[in-house]
Amino acid sequence: MTQQEKEQETLDRVSKTQEMVYEMTVGEVMAVKVFTVRPDQTMAELSILMRDNRISGTPVVEDGKLVGMVSIADLINALSSKDINAPIREKMKTKVECLYEDELLVHCIAKFSRYGYRRYPVLNRSEELVGIITKGSIVEGLLKKLEAEYEHAENKAVIARHRPTMRKFFEDVTADEISQLYAEIGPSRRLVLVNTYEARSWEQEVNSTLATAASDHPLTVLADWYTTIEYRTDLLWPDGIHPQPSGGIVYAQMLTAALDRLVNLPG
């Protein structure tokens, strides 16, 4: 393959994630459990709500309508000026950028880039608050959609009848099974193998098998989740396995880097 053909292949390659950004709506990825406050509550009450629920900002709602947003920055300012008992209405921001649940996700991402806010309240067309969206919820929603798409494709494929589930794969993966996988997808297909970070008896053996397979097959790239997260376990949920939203962003970045390397492989 010539360099020009490689560049054309890269240009023609539109990732499934990019497609979903243009197809999905804000309502599909927003968080529907929203902590809210009233404008007559105090900043001290806001402090307790943020501490207990580990959030850094929340919508302000009055009579069912969104009237403002208040963040940890506003709380810090209140503490600095010794106004911790001031009503939230005096400290909140009343000019609020909002999104609608039926807006395309690509518009939402553009707003994050344009304004630099960490969260947006989500309204329905009756101007009622129905959710909140953050960068973390976007990543989590995309990962869930990718997983659903994968499972759907697997169920439709003939190969799905012979391949174990993902959990079973990670527990019992062997070199022979990986060889069978290569035989089924064909020698010209490119493949990303993602290793695991999970305190199980099979973890090291599985990761070693995947690393060997990636090394032995020229059209394969290893996405090394173990090394990526080993010293950043604060990005995982308490089970020590599943990434929190911030960890999901790191996971997505790792996969993106692996796909970039895959596209640039010779052959």
C-alpha positions in Angstrom: 0.0 0.0 0.0 1.4 3.4 -1.0 1.6 6.4 1.3 -1.1 8.1 -0.7 -3.3 5.0 -0.3 -2.6 5.0 3.4 -3.6 8.6 3.7 -6.7 8.1 1.7 -7.6 5.1 3.9 -7.2 7.3 7.0 -9.4 10.0 5.5 -12.0 7.4 4.5 -12.0 5.8 7.9 -14.8 7.2 10.1 -14.9 5.7 13.5 -18.1 4.3 14.9 -17.7 6.7 17.8 -17.6 9.7 15.4 -20.7 8.4 13.7 -22.6 8.1 16.9 -21.8 11.6 17.9 -23.7 12.7 14.8 -26.6 10.3 15.4 -27.2 10.3 19.1 -29.1 12.9 21.0 -28.3 14.7 24.3 -31.2 12.8 25.9 -29.5 9.4 25.2 -26.3 10.3 27.3 -27.5 12.8 29.9 -27.8 11.9 33.6 -31.4 11.9 34.6 -30.8 11.8 38.3 -30.2 15.5 39.0 -29.5 17.1 42.4 -31.2 20.6 42.5 -31.4 23.4 45.0 -33.9 26.2 45.5 -32.8 29.9 45.3 -34.0 30.5 48.9 -31.7 27.8 50.3 -28.4 28.9 51.7 -24.9 28.4 50.4 -24.2 26.4 53.6 -27.0 24.0 52.6 -25.4 23.8 49.1 -22.1 22.9 50.7 -23.6 19.9 52.5 -25.4 18.8 49.3 -22.1 18.9 47.3 -20.1 17.1 50.0 -22.6 14.3 50.5 -23.2 13.7 46.8 -19.7 14.5 45.5 -20.8 17.0 42.9 -19.3 20.3 41.9 -22.3 22.1 40.7 -26.1 21.9 40.5 -29.1 23.6 38.8 -31.2 26.0 40.8 -35.0 25.4 40.3 -38.0 27.4 41.4 -41.6 26.4 40.8 -40.4 23.6 38.5 -38.4 26.0 36.3 -34.6 26.4 35.9 -33.6 29.8 37.2 -29.9 29.5 37.6 -26.7 27.4 38.1 -24.5 27.3 41.1 -21.0 25.8 41.3 -18.2 25.0 43.7 -16.5 28.2 42.5 -19.5 30.2 43.7 -19.3 28.3 47.0 -15.6 29.1 47.4 -16.3 32.8 46.7 -19.0 32.7 49.4 -16.6 31.1 51.9 -13.9 33.7 51.0 -16.3 36.6 51.6 -17.8 34.9 54.7 -21.2 34.8 53.1 -21.8 31.1 53.6 -25.3 31.7 55.0 -26.3 33.9 52.1 -29.2 32.7 50.0 -28.2 30.9 46.8 -30.1 33.4 44.7 -27.4 36.0 45.6 -24.5 33.8 44.4 -25.9 31.8 41.5 -25.4 32.6 37.9 -28.7 33.5 36.2 -27.5 33.5 32.6 -27.4 29.8 31.9 -26.5 28.0 28.7 -28.8 25.0 28.3 -29.3 22.1 26.0 -32.4 20.3 24.8 -32.9 16.6 25.2 -33.6 16.2 21.4 -30.5 18.1 20.3 -27.8 16.2 18.5 -24.8 15.2 20.6 -22.5 16.9 18.2 -24.1 20.3 19.1 -23.5 19.6 22.8 -19.8 18.8 22.2 -19.5 22.0 20.3 -20.9 23.9 23.3 -18.4 22.3 25.7 -15.6 23.4 23.4 -17.0 26.9 22.9 -17.8 27.9 26.4 -15.6 25.6 28.5 -18.3 24.9 31.1 -18.2 21.6 33.0 -21.9 20.8 32.9 -25.1 21.9 31.1 -28.7 21.5 32.3 -30.9 19.7 29.9 -34.5 20.8 29.2 -37.4 19.4 27.3 -39.3 21.6 24.8 -41.6 22.7 27.6 -38.6 24.3 29.3 -38.7 21.7 32.1 -35.4 20.4 33.6 -35.1 16.7 32.6 -31.4 16.0 33.1 -27.8 17.2 33.3 -24.9 16.5 31.0 -21.1 16.5 31.6 -18.1 15.3 29.6 -18.1 12.2 31.8 -21.7 11.4 31.0 -21.0 11.8 27.3 -18.1 9.3 27.5 -20.1 6.9 29.6 -23.1 7.1 27.2 -20.9 6.5 24.1 -19.2 3.5 25.7 -22.6 2.0 26.6 -23.8 2.6 23.0 -20.6 1.0 21.7 -21.1 -2.0 23.9 -24.7 -2.3 22.8 -23.7 -2.0 19.1 -21.0 -4.7 19.6 -23.4 -7.1 21.3 -26.0 -6.6 18.5 -23.4 -7.2 15.8 -22.1 -10.3 17.6 -25.6 -11.7 17.9 -26.1 -11.3 14.2 -22.8 -12.8 13.2 -22.4 -16.5 12.6 -19.2 -16.4 14.7 -21.2 -15.4 17.7 -22.4 -18.9 18.0 -18.9 -20.2 18.7 -17.3 -17.3 20.6 -17.7 -17.0 24.4 -19.1 -13.9 26.0 -16.7 -11.0 26.8 -16.6 -12.0 30.5 -16.0 -15.6 29.7 -13.3 -14.6 27.1 -11.4 -12.7 29.7 -11.6 -15.5 32.2 -10.6 -18.3 29.9 -8.7 -16.8 27.0 -5.9 -18.9 25.6 -3.4 -18.6 22.8 -5.4 -21.2 20.9 -8.6 -19.2 21.1 -6.8 -16.0 19.9 -5.4 -18.0 17.0 -8.9 -19.2 16.2 -10.1 -15.5 16.3 -7.4 -14.6 13.8 -8.4 -17.5 11.6 -12.0 -16.4 11.6 -11.5 -12.7 10.8 -8.8 -13.4 8.2 -5.1 -12.4 7.8 -5.7 -8.9 6.4 -8.0 -7.6 9.1 -6.5 -5.2 11.6 -7.2 -5.8 15.3 -6.9 -3.9 18.6 -6.5 -6.2 21.7 -7.3 -4.5 25.0 -5.9 -6.1 28.2 -7.5 -5.9 31.6 -6.9 -4.5 35.0 -8.8 -6.8 37.5 -7.6 -8.5 40.6 -8.3 -12.0 39.5 -6.1 -15.1 39.4 -6.2 -15.1 35.6 -5.2 -11.4 35.1 -1.5 -11.8 34.5 -1.9 -14.9 32.3 -4.5 -13.2 30.2 -2.5 -10.0 29.8 0.6 -12.0 28.9 -1.3 -14.0 26.3 -2.7 -10.8 24.7 0.7 -9.1 24.7 2.3 -12.1 22.9 -0.5 -12.2 20.4 -0.1 -8.5 19.6 3.6 -9.0 19.2 3.3 -12.0 17.0 0.7 -10.5 14.6 1.9 -7.5 12.5 -1.6 -6.0 12.0 -2.4 -6.0 15.7 -2.1 -3.3 18.4 -2.3 -3.8 22.1 -4.2 -1.2 24.1 -2.5 -1.5 27.4 -5.2 -0.7 30.0 -3.3 -2.3 32.8 -0.3 0.0 32.5 -2.5 3.0 31.8 -4.5 2.6 35.0 -2.1 0.8 37.3 -1.0 4.0 39.1 -4.2 5.9 38.6 -6.7 3.7 40.4 -8.4 6.8 41.9 -10.1 6.9 38.5 -11.9 3.6 39.2 -15.0 3.0 41.1 -14.6 1.3 44.6 -14.7 -2.1 43.0 -11.2 -1.3 41.6 -12.3 -2.5 38.1 -14.7 -0.2 36.4 -13.7 3.3 35.5 -15.5 6.4 36.8 -16.4 9.0 34.2 -12.9 10.6 34.5 -11.5 7.1 34.1 -13.8 6.5 31.1 -12.2 9.6 29.4 -8.7 8.1 30.0 -10.0 4.7 28.6 -11.4 6.4 25.5 -8.1 8.3 25.0 -6.2 5.1 25.3 -8.4 3.4 22.6 -8.1 6.4 20.3 -4.3 6.3 20.5 -4.4 2.5 19.8 -6.6 3.1 16.8 -4.3 5.8 15.5 -1.4 3.4 15.8 -3.4 0.7 14.0 -4.3 2.9 11.1 -0.6 3.7 10.6 0.6 0.2 10.6 2.3 -0.9 7.4 0.5 -3.4 5.2 
